[in-house]
C-alpha cells in the first residue's frame, strides 16, 4: 500500500474508488472545485496495458480544459491505414482513410493507448489528491453525517461522499445498489486484449482477421512500432466466463480462435504468455439511478457502454467533469448535485450506449457517432 499527498483538512472529503480514466479525471476536477479527493485503487500502481481507446467530441473539450489536449494528440496512434483479412489470411480490402478501431484518420478525434491516457491524467491529478494503492473498499456504512468506509487492508475511515469509478464489475455499485446481475446487459461477445513484441514487423498499419462466425482478431503496432497490441474475441451468448479466471479465459479464447489463419497461432502463443492479458464480456450497465444517498457512480460503474460503442472513455471523461462541476455548483449539497448530474448525463449516455446496440452487425455509422459524441453541453 502506497499513500501519496494527503489532502488539506479544510476541504470536503470524497473517496473515489478506481484509478482509471473516470476516477483520475474526477479526482482532478473535485480538487479544482475545492473538494479533498482520496483515490483508492486495488492495483499497486496505475495499471499498465490496455487497448487503443478513443476520445471524441465533448470529451476533447474536457481534455482541453485540463490542459491535456496537446499532450493527448502527441501521444495518439499513428496508423497509416488497415487491412481486413478473411479467416485464411487473404486480404479482402484495405483502407488508408480509416481504421475500424479509430475511425477516420483525418478527423479531430484522438485514438491513443489506454495507459498513455491514464498516465497523463495521473500526472495532472497528483497534486492535492491522496492516493491509496494496493487496497479496496470492503464495506460502506452510510450515516447522517457521512460514510464509514471499511477497507480490505487499511483501517476504516470516514468520508462525506463515496464515488464508484471502479468499472464494469464495480464493488461500490454492488455494495450500494445490489448484485451486478440486476444491472448488466450482455451484448453477445467476449473480448481479450494484450501486448507483445512486434514480431509481425508491422509499421503503423492495423490488421484485422475475421471469419463468418464473427471470431476476430485485431493487431496494431505501438511504442514506435516496437510492440503490438492485440484485441481478440468471439461472438457468443453468456458462457459463465468469470472475469477473474484468466486461465480459463486464455483457454477459451485459444479454442475459439484456433481455426483462424494468418499469424493467429503465434499471436495465441503470445496471448498465453502475456502478463497484461485482460478479458471480459462485452456488456452494458443500465441503472434507473446513479446515486444512493451519499454514494454515486461515474463511468463504466454507472453506465458502461462497452467497447463496442467506442465511447466508453469519452463517457468517463465527460461524466467525471459534469459530476464534479455539479458538486461545486451546489457547494457540496450532494442531493441536488447528484440529481443535476443525472439530468444532464442521461440523454448523452443513452445516445452513446445505443451505438453498441442499434446495429449489432458492425460498428456504428459515422453519422450516429458524430451525433452521439457531442450530445451534451459542458457549460449549463
Buried (B, 14 or more C-beta within 10 A) or exposed (E): EEEEEEBEEEBBBBBBBBBBBBBBBBBBBBBBBBBBBBBBBBBEEBBBBBBBBBBBBBBBBBBEBBEBBEBBBEBBBEBEBBBBBBBEEEEEEEBEEBBBBBBEBEEEBBBBBBBBBBBBBBEBBBEBBBBBBBBBBEEBEEEEEBBEBBBBEBEEBEBBBBBBBBBBBBBBBBBBBEEBEEBBBBBBBBBBBBBBEBEBEBEBBBBBBBBEEBBBBBBBBBEEBEBBBBBBBBBBEEEEBEBEEEEBBBEBBBEBBEEBBBBBEEBBEBBEEBEBBBBBBBBBBBBEEBBBBBBBBBBBBBBBBBBBBBBBBBBBBBBBBBBBBBBBBBEBEBEBBBBBBBEBBEEBBBBBBBBBBEEEEEBBEEEBBBBBBBBBEBEE
